[in-house]
Amino acid sequence: MTPLSSRLSVLALTSLLALAVAAPGQAVLPDMVGTWHVLVHYKDKGTVNADTERWEDRIWEFKMEGSRLVWIDYPIVVFEDQSGRFEKFDGRNSRSLHYWAPNGNQRRQIREGLAINQRGSRTKTLRGSADKGWSSAKRRGGYRSASIVTFQETWTIEERGGLPAFIRDDVMGSASTESMEGRTLYETEAIEANGDVLRGRFDRDEGMRAGTFRLMRSGEASSVGSSGKTLRDRDAEGVTFNSILAGQLKSLPGEHGENWYRERVEAGTITEADRFALRAAFEERLQEGLSTDADRNSFRVIVQNLALRMERLFVEEGKSLADLRKMLREGKLSF
């Protein structure tokens, strides 16, 4: 994002937040486009030491793709200055057991942009609008297998009293079992610093974890791997491997092609059997990019995990084969 476009995004956010504060009864939500550092202070009733102060932080990135809002969650944040964040316990680095807050140097790093690790990152594409709210939920068909346990995760941004609430719902179950549901809520209660800081209530699983959160607008994040190298500095072998796999995704093998699956996704009639077949098609196509049996055996687990990720992105995020090829080549699709 250019400095001018970044500044315009800040101005748009500030103006919309002002409307939300001035007219709390109206369904007006802020433009969240940009990068945010999320800091949570909480206590966990599910642990032996329920009164222990705990914290976690992450990076949220929001961007528009056409009329849809893309929400990316990065749970691993890397500061150059790690003061107060971790301490040694049994020979390992663990989060400090007190409410960590960034010092002056760390606040500067947030403003300039932090480093994030792609491991564990998740992406959802949300439909809606700034005035009506956003949700990743999709219409579902009537088919639900009694024998297959499914997992569905829905991310939502909605207006509550003129302020945004960020909600992540998890549902797991099948037609023959009782569903298990969980919810994580970030409910904004105050807006500060001309719209660059949001504060509010944090709640996970109906008070099991409860506390407060703060969203602070951040500079654009840069990606690092576990070795500390940026994605652009990855070794040539990894780049070549991704490029080979990406070249295979021009079409799907078998009876049905990309358009057949896309029509069922958009209509909400895709079944679990369809999804299994789609996953198998991705795996078959990726395997074709490996020239020897030795390679197929060596990369079998990697290919299977990539096929699973691709099927979920295709069905739940609306990604096309072209999108998946691009994500592979740019190192944004990992297993």
N, C-alpha and C positions, 0 to 999 in steps of 0.2 A: 504494500500500500504506500503511495507517495505521501510526503508530508502534507500536501494540500488536501488529498482525499482523506487522510487521517484527521486533519483539522476539521474538515466538513462533517465527518462522522461524529466527532466530539460535539460540534455545534448542534447537529441534529438530535443527538442524545440529550443534550442540555435543554433544548427547547421542548422536547416531548416530556421530559421529566418535570419541567416547570408546569406544563399543562396538567400532568398527573397530580402534582401537589396542589395546584390551584383548584382543581375540580375532582375531588376524590371519588365522586360517584360515577364518573365517566370511565368507560372501558378504554383507557389510553395507556399503552405500554411503551416503554422506551425502546429506541433503536439500539440493540445490543451489539451491533457489528463492531468487531475489534477483539482485542485480547485482554483477559482479566486474570488477576491473581486472586485465588479464593483461599481464605484462611478460616478455619473452623476451630473453635474452642468448645469442648464438650466433656461430659462425664458419661460413663458407660455402666448402666445398671446390671448388665450381663456378666460383669467381671467380679472377682473376689474383692478387689479394692474399688468399690463403686464411687467413692468420693475423690479418686485420683484425678488430677487435672490432665487432660489429654488434648492433643491438637493434631490437625492434618492440614496440608495445603495442596493445591493443585492449580493447573492452568485451564481456563475455559477460553476457547476461541469460537467466535461467531462470525459467519460470513454468509453473504447472499449468493445463491446459485439460481438465477432466474427469479421466480416468485417464491422460492423456498429458502428457509433459513437453516444453515448447516451448523450444528453444535458439536464441537470436538472437545472431549475431556481428556486431559493429560494428568495422570495421577502422580507422576514422578517429576519433581521440580528440582533444578540444580542451581544453587547459589554459589558464586565465587567465595563469598564470605558466609561460612556455615556457623558463625557464632551463635551459641545458645540453642541450636536446633537439635543436636544429637549429643549423646554421651555414651561412654563405654559401659557395657553391661555384659558380664560373662565373656569378655574378650571381643564383643561385637558392638558395632555402633547401633544404638536404638534411639528412638525419638525421646527427647527430654521429657520427664514427667512433671511438667509445669506448663502454663499457658505461654508458649513462645509468641513473641511479637517482633517484627523486623526492627532492627536498629536503623540509624540514619543511613549508613552505608548500604544496608539491604533494601531500604526504601528507594534509594537511588537506583539500585540494580533492577527493581521492579519497574520503575519509570522507564528505564532504558531498554528493558527487555531481558527476560530470563532465559535460561536454557532448559529444555525439556527432553525427557527420554521417551521415545515412541512406544516402549514396552508397556503394555496394559492400556494404551489409549483406546478410546471408543468414540464412534461418530454416529450421530443421528441426524436425519434430514427431516425438518419440521415443516408442516403445511400450516397456513393461516395468514395473519397480517398483524401489523403493529397495533391496530385498534381492537382486534378480536382475539388476539392471543395466538400461540403456536403450539402444535402437537405433532408428535411422530406417529400417533395412533392411526391405524388403517382399518378399513372395513374388512371384516373376516367372513368367509363363507361358512355354510352350515356344517361342513365336514370337520369332525374332530375324532381322532382315533382313540379307542378305548385302551389300546396297548402301548401307544407311543406317548411318552411324557414330553411335553413341549415347554419352552421357556419364552416368555414375551416380556420385553422391556419397553416402556413408553416414557418418553421425556416430554414435558409440557412446560410452557411459560404462560401463565395466566395472570389476569389483573385481579387484585384483591384490595379493595379500598383505594384504588388509584395507584397502587404500587405493584411491582412485579413479584410473582412467586415462581420459583423454579422447582419443579416436581419431577421425581424419577420413580416410576412404579414398576415393580417386578412381580410377575405372575408365573408360577410353575405348576403344572398339573396335566391331567388327561381327562377324557370323558368318564372314566371309571373311578377316578380318585378325587378327593377334595383338593381344591387348589390351595397353594401356599402363596401368600401375597406379602409384599414388603413395600414400604414407601419411604423415600428420603425427600424432605422438604426444606427448602431455603426460602423463607418468607420475609421479604423486605419490609422493614419498619421505618427506615430513615434513609434519606439521600443527602449526601454531603459533597463538599468540594466541587460545586458546580456540576454535579452529575458524575464525577469520577470515582466516587465511593458510595457503595450501597451497604447498609448494615441491617441485620435482622435476626430472626429466630431460626435455629437449626433443629430439626427433629428427624430421627430415623426410627422406623418401626414403632410408632406410637409411644414415643418417649423412652424407648430402650436406650438410645443415645440422644441426649438433649444438650443444647447449649446455644451458642451464638455464631454468626458468620459475618465476614466482611469481604466484599468484592471491591478490588481496587483496579482501576484501569491500568494496564501495563503496556510497555512497548512490545513490539513484535517478538515472539519467541523464536529461538533457534534450536535446532534438533541436534542432540548428541547421542551416541551409542553408549553401551556399557563401558567401552574402552575410553570414552571421552572424545572420540573423533566425531566430527560432524558427518552427516549423511553424505555430503558431497565428497568426503575424504575416504569413503569406504573402499575396500580393496577391489581391484579390477575383476577378480573372479566373481565376487558377489554381484557386481553390476552386469557382467556378462550373463550370469545365471538368470537374473530377473529379466533381462532383455530377451533371452531365448524363450522363457515362459510367456512373456507378453506377446511375442510373435505368434504364439499358438492360438490366441483368443480372438481370431477373426470370425469364427463361427463355432457353433456347437455341433458335436457329432450326434448321430441317432435320428430317430423319427421326427423329433420336434426341434425347431430352431428358436432363436432369440425372441422373435415376435410372438410365437405361440405362448411362451412362458410369460412374456410381458403383458399380453392381453389378459391372462388369468390373474396376474398380480394386480393390475389396475382395476379389474372387476371384483377383486376380493374373493375369487373362487378357486384359487390355487390350493391344492390339497397337500397333505403330508407326503403322499406317494409322489406327487409332482415334484416336490422339493427334493426328495431323495433321488429321483431321476435326474434332476438338474445338477445336484451335487456330483453324481456319478459321471455326468457328461463333462463337468469341469475337470474332474480328476482324469478322465480318459484323455481329454485334449491336452492337459498339461503333461501327462506321461509321454505323449507323442513327441514332446520337445527334448526328451532325454534319449540319446542315441544308442546307449548300450544297456544291457541287462544289469550290469554293475551299477550304472548311474541310477537306474530305476529302483534298485534295491537300496542304494545309499540315501536317496532322496524321497523314499516312499512316504515316510511320516510327514515330511515337509509338504509334499504335494497334497496329501490327504487333508492336512490342516488348512492349506491355502484354498483347496476346493470348498471346504466348509465355510471359510470366511467369505469367499466369493458368492456362494449361494445365499448367505445371510445379507450381504451387501446388495445383491441383485433384488431379492424379495423385500427386505425390510427397509432399505435405503434408496431403492429405485435406481441403482447404478446400472449402466449399460455395459456391454462388452468393451466399448471404446473407453469408458470411464475406468474399468478394471485394468485395461492395458496401460493406460496413463499412470494409474496408481502404482502398478508394478515397476514401470520404468523409472518413476520418481522416488522409489523406495518407500512409498506410503502404504503399501499393502504387505503386512507381515503376518506370520503365523503365530 
